[in-house]
Amino acid sequence: MTVGTSIGLLATVDGGAVWTRTTDPEVDLEGRALEGLSCPSPQDCVFLAERISDQRSIFARTTDGGSSWTTVAMPAQDQVVGVTCQTPSHCVAVGSFNDDDPAAFVSADGGATWSAGTVPRRPHTSSFFWVACPTVSHCVAVGPEGSAYTVDGGITWRT
């Protein structure tokens, strides 16, 4: 498991008894806020970090318990702040499009590529902040003015 702090990324392999600072030149957290974290297995973790200056998000993934990371920029027009991965390959991320409308994305390759889900627009929902998926197919996204759910892994959302 890995978490982000003001000193960078910390990783543990013993359930949290000992934490070690991990450094990876691939992941620059300077000026970024950690927004979402998900670890579908002890070796596989992902996180979203948002740059404070322009609200652009990056998605980072490790497959070796935090020793090394790869990053992917999220879609340019979107603020992506919530993520969950039920398996190392299937991830769902949520946020907002054009500041107010809800946005959802799904990845079938561990975050290497993302596809936009179909989400009902206002007035039914606003931007999403959190997402939880009790199964790969079933997820719920929640924001300050509503929620939506999916039964197809994040492709189509309903209010």
Helices and strands as residue ranges (DSSP letters): E 2-5, E 8-11, E 20-22, E 32-38, E 45-51, E 57-62, E 70-73, E 78-85, E 91-97, E 101-107, E 115-116, E 130-132, E 139-143, E 146-150
